[in-house]
Amino acid sequence: MSTLDLARELGPDLIALRRDLHQIPELGLHLPLTQERVLAELEGLDLEVHTGTGLSSVTAVLRGTAVPRGEGPTVLLRGDMDGLPVTELVDVPYRSRHEGKMHACGHDLHTAGLVGAARILSRMRDQVAGDVVFMFQPAEEGPGGAEPMIEEGLLSVSGRPVDAAFALHVSSSEYPLGQWFARPREMMAAADTVGITVTGAGGHGSQPHRALDPVPATCEIVLALQSMVTRTFDSFDSVVLTVGRVTAGTKDNIIPDTGEIAATLRTFTPENRETAMTSIRRVAAGVAAAHGLTAEVTFSEGYPATINDDAEYALGLETVIDLFGEDRFTERPLPEMGAEDMSFVMERVPGAYFFIGACPDEDYQHAPDNHSPIAAFDDSVVPDAAAWLAEVAIRRLRRPA
């Protein structure tokens, strides 16, 4: 049987697993119920299973028998497992039973798909020319689970370095059900957090001349940062700086001592990331100084950019087309400005990251996006996800490292 035949045979069980997981979303690094369920699903598959020490991760290694042990390459397949702090408003029988938590990004589908890939490859072990590492990861939504898994030995768990890595993501909108999409090179952006504190001297609202009012300067910095981006960076080399929070003061007739800005910075290259950080500091300090104030800027580096390797992307695309047909793939014209911590793996290992539409609504262009409390996912795509992960691993292992 082919990977797709096996995936369709396993489909009802994988969809049932997804719906069970959907009811028990957990957040962050510690997902004990999800980890327990994944371990139960992998039991009996002749895998070398490891659990994380600092997080509820599961890593499983399958040893293929198409080559002598230790002679083939190693491929990593990843599925993230965590949910979001969102109250679910989707009316389905398997809605979340954990108040204030929801699988609003479809990670329950990813987990079920990766379990499916493990089952398929276990049954096709004689066609697996190397080792496969299954990466069940917590905390993709934050604070990030890929880095601690790498620190705990993920990329050498098979006894030798991973040669290639693959992952996928479902989408609740934008593309129709079952449509695969991706693009070469830049797939998703790096995401960093920017904090700016403007400091002056407070006073009475009736006498602003006796104070050093940080509010006008804070507002000017917000506007100046938008101009800085458009005048510093090539419009065809995307840099996005979004101010999400501006706070100052406690009452209408009190001039505060400080104003605060919180923003997110999205870039695709280390050079633009560094230039943006330098420019933000310069603009904030300059505008504040013009008002006789000071500005302190802090950066919290988040996930790096997710960059598809040319060769691994070509393999992922070939696999989609051969399994599902050329009409089931659309090349995305522009990168996603969202971020993804699979990027930490793909910084170290060449890999490819693909998407598949899981929107149950025919009007997919106006459907709620991932992370919405009314985001819905059609889990009929889970067997397709399992088949692609399994097939891309088999094909990659046939290619020399």
C-alpha positions as CSV (number, residue, x, y, z in Angstrom):
1,M,0.0,0.0,0.0
2,S,1.1,3.6,-0.6
3,T,1.5,6.3,2.0
4,L,-1.8,7.8,0.8
5,D,-3.7,4.5,0.9
6,L,-2.5,3.9,4.5
7,A,-3.4,7.5,5.5
8,R,-6.9,7.0,4.2
9,E,-7.2,3.7,6.0
10,L,-6.1,5.3,9.2
11,G,-8.2,8.4,8.6
12,P,-11.1,7.7,10.9
13,D,-8.8,7.0,13.9
14,L,-6.7,10.0,13.2
15,I,-9.7,12.3,13.0
16,A,-11.1,10.8,16.2
17,L,-7.7,11.5,17.9
18,R,-7.8,15.1,16.6
19,R,-11.2,15.6,18.1
20,D,-10.1,14.2,21.4
21,L,-7.1,16.5,21.5
22,H,-9.3,19.4,20.6
23,Q,-11.2,19.0,23.8
24,I,-8.1,19.2,26.0
25,P,-6.1,22.2,24.8
26,E,-3.1,23.0,27.0
27,L,-0.8,26.0,27.0
28,G,2.9,26.6,27.0
29,L,5.7,24.2,27.8
30,H,3.8,21.8,30.0
31,L,1.1,19.8,28.3
32,P,0.7,16.7,30.5
33,L,-2.6,15.5,29.1
34,T,-1.6,15.9,25.5
35,Q,1.8,14.3,26.1
36,E,0.1,11.3,27.8
37,R,-2.3,10.9,24.8
38,V,0.6,11.1,22.3
39,L,2.6,8.5,24.2
40,A,-0.4,6.2,24.3
41,E,-0.9,6.6,20.5
42,L,2.8,5.7,19.8
43,E,2.7,2.7,22.1
44,G,3.5,-0.6,20.2
45,L,5.0,1.1,17.1
46,D,8.6,-0.1,17.8
47,L,9.9,3.4,18.2
48,E,12.6,4.8,20.5
49,V,10.6,7.3,22.6
50,H,12.0,10.1,24.7
51,T,10.2,12.7,26.8
52,G,11.5,16.1,27.7
53,T,12.9,17.0,31.1
54,G,12.1,20.7,31.1
55,L,9.0,20.6,28.9
56,S,6.2,18.1,27.9
57,S,7.8,17.1,24.6
58,V,7.8,13.7,23.0
59,T,10.6,12.7,20.6
60,A,10.4,9.3,18.8
61,V,13.0,7.7,16.5
62,L,12.0,5.1,13.9
63,R,14.9,3.0,12.5
64,G,14.2,2.2,8.8
65,T,15.3,-1.3,7.5
66,A,15.8,-0.4,3.8
67,V,19.5,0.1,4.6
68,P,21.8,-1.3,7.4
69,R,21.4,0.6,10.6
70,G,23.5,3.7,10.7
71,E,24.1,4.0,7.0
72,G,21.2,6.2,5.9
73,P,20.4,9.9,6.6
74,T,18.1,11.2,9.3
75,V,14.9,13.2,8.6
76,L,12.9,15.1,11.2
77,L,9.2,15.6,11.0
78,R,7.5,18.0,13.4
79,G,4.1,18.6,14.9
80,D,3.3,21.2,17.5
81,M,0.8,20.4,20.2
82,D,-0.1,23.5,22.2
83,G,-3.3,25.6,22.2
84,L,-4.1,29.3,22.9
85,P,-5.6,31.3,25.7
86,V,-8.8,31.8,23.8
87,T,-12.4,30.9,24.8
88,E,-13.9,28.7,22.1
89,L,-17.1,30.0,20.4
90,V,-17.3,27.3,17.7
91,D,-20.4,25.1,18.2
92,V,-19.1,21.6,17.7
93,P,-19.7,18.4,19.8
94,Y,-15.9,18.2,20.5
95,R,-15.4,21.8,21.6
96,S,-12.9,22.6,24.3
97,R,-13.6,21.4,27.8
98,H,-10.8,23.6,29.3
99,E,-12.3,27.0,30.0
100,G,-10.4,29.9,28.4
101,K,-8.3,27.6,26.2
102,M,-8.8,26.5,22.6
103,H,-7.0,24.8,19.8
104,A,-7.5,28.0,17.7
105,C,-4.5,27.5,15.5
106,G,-5.0,23.9,14.5
107,H,-2.1,22.3,16.4
108,D,-4.4,19.4,17.3
109,L,-4.6,18.6,13.6
110,H,-0.8,18.8,13.4
111,T,-0.4,16.3,16.3
112,A,-2.8,13.9,14.8
113,G,-1.1,14.1,11.4
114,L,2.3,13.4,12.9
115,V,0.9,10.4,14.8
116,G,-0.5,9.2,11.5
117,A,2.9,9.6,9.8
118,A,4.5,7.5,12.6
119,R,2.0,4.8,12.1
120,I,2.4,4.8,8.3
121,L,6.2,4.7,8.4
122,S,6.1,2.0,11.0
123,R,4.1,-0.2,8.5
124,M,6.5,0.8,5.7
125,R,9.7,0.4,7.6
126,D,11.2,-1.8,4.9
127,Q,11.0,1.3,2.5
128,V,12.6,3.7,5.0
129,A,16.3,4.1,4.1
130,G,17.5,5.7,7.3
131,D,16.0,7.1,10.5
132,V,13.0,9.3,11.1
133,V,12.7,11.6,14.1
134,F,9.2,12.6,15.2
135,M,9.2,15.9,17.0
136,F,6.0,16.5,19.1
137,Q,6.6,20.0,20.4
138,P,4.9,22.1,23.1
139,A,4.9,25.9,23.3
140,E,5.0,27.0,19.7
141,E,2.6,29.8,20.7
142,G,5.1,30.9,23.3
143,P,7.5,30.9,25.0
144,G,8.9,28.5,22.4
145,G,9.5,24.8,22.6
146,A,11.8,24.2,19.7
147,E,14.9,25.8,21.3
148,P,14.7,23.8,24.6
149,M,14.1,20.6,22.6
150,I,17.2,21.3,20.6
151,E,19.1,22.0,23.9
152,E,17.9,18.6,25.2
153,G,19.4,16.8,22.2
154,L,16.7,16.7,19.6
155,L,18.9,17.1,16.6
156,S,21.2,14.2,17.5
157,V,18.7,11.9,19.2
158,S,19.1,9.3,16.5
159,G,22.8,9.1,17.2
160,R,23.8,11.3,14.3
161,P,22.9,14.8,13.1
162,V,19.5,15.4,11.4
163,D,20.0,15.9,7.6
164,A,16.6,17.5,6.8
165,A,13.4,18.7,8.5
166,F,9.8,19.1,7.4
167,A,6.7,20.6,9.0
168,L,3.3,21.8,7.9
169,H,0.5,24.1,9.2
170,V,-3.2,24.1,8.6
171,S,-5.1,27.3,7.7
172,S,-8.7,28.2,8.7
173,S,-9.0,30.8,6.0
174,E,-7.5,32.4,2.8
175,Y,-7.2,29.1,0.9
176,P,-9.9,26.5,0.1
177,L,-10.1,23.2,1.8
178,G,-7.4,20.8,0.9
179,Q,-5.3,23.3,-1.0
180,W,-1.6,23.2,-0.3
181,F,0.4,26.4,-0.4
182,A,4.0,27.5,0.3
183,R,6.8,29.4,-1.4
184,P,10.5,29.0,-1.9
185,R,13.0,30.8,0.4
186,E,11.3,33.3,2.8
187,M,8.2,31.6,4.3
188,M,7.7,33.5,7.6
189,A,9.2,36.4,9.3
190,A,11.3,36.9,12.4
191,A,9.3,38.4,15.3
192,D,10.8,40.6,18.0
193,T,9.2,42.7,20.7
194,V,10.1,46.4,21.1
195,G,9.6,48.4,24.3
196,I,10.1,52.2,24.5
197,T,9.8,54.2,27.7
198,V,9.8,58.0,27.3
199,T,10.7,59.8,30.6
200,G,9.9,63.4,31.5
201,A,8.6,65.1,34.6
202,G,5.0,65.1,35.6
203,G,2.8,67.9,36.7
204,H,-0.6,69.5,36.8
205,G,-2.6,69.4,33.6
206,S,-3.3,73.2,33.9
207,Q,0.4,74.1,33.8
208,P,2.1,72.0,31.2
209,H,4.9,74.6,30.9
210,R,6.0,73.6,34.4
211,A,6.3,69.9,33.5
212,L,8.1,67.8,30.9
213,D,5.2,66.2,29.2
214,P,6.0,62.7,27.8
215,V,2.7,62.2,26.1
216,P,3.2,64.4,22.9
217,A,6.7,63.0,22.5
218,T,5.4,59.4,22.8
219,C,2.8,60.1,20.2
220,E,5.4,61.7,17.9
221,I,7.7,58.6,18.3
222,V,4.8,56.3,17.1
223,L,4.3,58.3,14.0
224,A,8.1,58.8,13.3
225,L,8.7,55.1,13.5
226,Q,6.2,54.5,10.7
227,S,8.0,57.0,8.5
228,M,11.4,55.5,9.5
229,V,10.3,52.1,8.2
230,T,9.1,53.4,4.8
231,R,12.2,55.6,4.3
232,T,14.8,53.1,5.5
233,F,13.9,49.8,3.9
234,D,13.2,48.7,0.3
235,S,9.5,48.3,-0.2
236,F,10.2,44.9,-1.8
237,D,12.1,43.6,1.2
238,S,9.4,43.6,3.8
239,V,9.9,45.1,7.3
240,V,6.8,45.6,9.5
241,L,6.8,47.6,12.7
242,T,3.4,47.6,14.4
243,V,2.7,49.6,17.6
244,G,0.2,47.5,19.6
245,R,0.1,49.4,22.8
246,V,0.6,53.1,23.9
247,T,0.1,53.9,27.6
248,A,0.6,57.0,29.7
249,G,-1.0,58.6,32.7
250,T,-3.8,57.9,35.1
251,K,-6.2,60.9,35.0
252,D,-7.1,63.7,32.6
253,N,-5.6,66.5,34.6
254,I,-2.3,64.8,35.6
255,I,0.7,65.0,33.3
256,P,2.5,61.7,33.9
257,D,6.3,61.1,34.3
258,T,6.4,58.5,31.5
259,G,4.9,57.2,28.4
260,E,5.3,53.7,27.1
261,I,5.2,52.1,23.7
262,A,5.0,48.3,22.9
263,A,5.5,47.1,19.4
264,T,6.3,44.1,17.3
265,L,9.0,44.1,14.6
266,R,8.9,41.6,11.7
267,T,11.9,41.1,9.4
268,F,13.3,38.5,7.0
269,T,17.1,39.1,7.2
270,P,19.6,39.5,10.1
271,E,20.8,42.7,8.4
272,N,17.3,44.3,8.3
273,R,16.7,43.1,11.9
274,E,19.9,44.9,13.1
275,T,19.3,48.0,11.0
276,A,15.7,48.3,12.3
277,M,16.8,48.0,15.9
278,T,19.5,50.7,15.4
279,S,17.0,53.0,13.7
280,I,14.3,52.5,16.4
281,R,16.8,53.6,19.0
282,R,17.9,56.6,17.0
283,V,14.4,57.8,16.3
284,A,13.1,57.3,19.8
285,A,16.1,59.1,21.4
286,G,16.0,61.9,18.8
287,V,12.3,62.7,19.2
288,A,12.6,62.5,22.9
289,A,15.6,64.8,23.0
290,A,13.8,67.4,20.9
291,H,11.3,67.7,23.7
292,G,14.0,67.7,26.5
293,L,13.1,64.1,27.4
294,T,14.9,60.8,27.3
295,A,13.8,57.5,25.8
296,E,14.9,54.0,26.8
297,V,14.5,51.3,24.1
298,T,14.5,47.5,24.9
299,F,14.3,44.6,22.5
300,S,13.2,41.0,23.2
301,E,14.3,38.8,20.4
302,G,11.7,36.2,19.4
303,Y,11.6,33.6,16.7
304,P,14.0,34.0,13.7
305,A,12.7,34.0,10.1
306,T,11.6,30.7,8.6
307,I,13.5,30.1,5.4
308,N,12.7,27.2,3.1
309,D,15.8,25.5,1.7
310,D,15.7,25.3,-2.1
311,A,16.3,21.5,-2.4
312,E,13.9,20.5,0.5
313,Y,11.2,22.9,-0.8
314,A,11.5,21.3,-4.2
315,L,11.1,17.9,-2.7
316,G,8.1,19.0,-0.6
317,L,6.4,20.4,-3.7
318,E,7.1,17.3,-5.8
319,T,5.5,15.2,-3.0
320,V,2.4,17.4,-2.9
321,I,1.9,17.2,-6.6
322,D,2.6,13.5,-6.9
323,L,0.3,12.6,-4.0
324,F,-2.6,15.0,-4.7
325,G,-2.2,16.5,-8.1
326,E,-0.9,19.8,-9.5
327,D,-4.2,21.6,-9.0
328,R,-3.9,21.0,-5.3
329,F,-0.9,23.4,-4.9
330,T,-0.7,27.2,-5.1
331,E,2.6,29.0,-4.8
332,R,2.1,31.8,-2.3
333,P,3.3,35.1,-3.9
334,L,4.5,36.7,-0.7
335,P,5.8,35.5,2.6
336,E,3.7,35.3,5.8
337,M,4.5,38.0,8.3
338,G,3.7,35.7,11.1
339,A,6.5,33.9,12.9
340,E,7.1,30.2,13.7
341,D,9.6,28.6,16.1
342,M,10.3,25.7,13.7
343,S,12.7,28.4,12.4
344,F,15.1,27.4,15.2
345,V,15.3,23.9,13.7
346,M,15.6,25.2,10.1
347,E,18.4,27.6,11.1
348,R,20.5,24.5,11.9
349,V,19.0,22.0,9.4
350,P,17.9,22.5,5.8
351,G,14.1,22.1,5.7
352,A,10.8,23.0,4.2
353,Y,7.5,24.3,5.7
354,F,4.2,23.9,3.9
355,F,0.6,24.9,4.6
356,I,-2.7,23.2,3.8
357,G,-6.2,24.8,3.8
358,A,-8.5,23.4,6.4
359,C,-11.4,25.9,6.1
360,P,-14.8,24.2,6.3
361,D,-16.5,27.3,4.8
362,E,-16.9,27.7,1.0
363,D,-16.3,31.4,1.5
364,Y,-12.8,30.8,2.7
365,Q,-11.6,34.3,1.9
366,H,-13.8,35.8,4.5
367,A,-13.6,32.9,7.1
368,P,-12.1,33.6,10.6
369,D,-8.4,33.4,10.7
370,N,-6.3,31.2,12.9
371,H,-6.3,32.4,16.5
372,S,-9.9,33.6,16.3
373,P,-12.4,32.2,18.9
374,I,-14.6,31.2,15.9
375,A,-11.8,29.7,13.8
376,A,-12.9,26.3,12.5
377,F,-10.9,23.6,11.0
378,D,-12.1,20.7,8.8
379,D,-10.2,17.7,10.0
380,S,-10.7,15.8,6.8
381,V,-7.2,17.1,5.9
382,V,-5.5,15.2,8.7
383,P,-5.0,12.0,6.6
384,D,-3.5,14.2,3.8
385,A,-1.1,15.8,6.3
386,A,-0.1,12.4,7.5
387,A,0.5,11.1,4.0
388,W,2.6,14.1,3.0
389,L,4.8,13.9,6.1
390,A,5.4,10.2,5.6
391,E,6.0,10.4,1.9
392,V,8.4,13.3,2.1
393,A,10.4,11.4,4.7
394,I,10.6,8.3,2.5
395,R,11.7,10.3,-0.5
396,R,14.2,12.4,1.4
397,L,15.9,9.3,2.9
398,R,16.4,7.9,-0.5
399,R,18.5,10.9,-1.4
400,P,22.1,10.9,-0.2
401,A,22.7,13.2,2.8
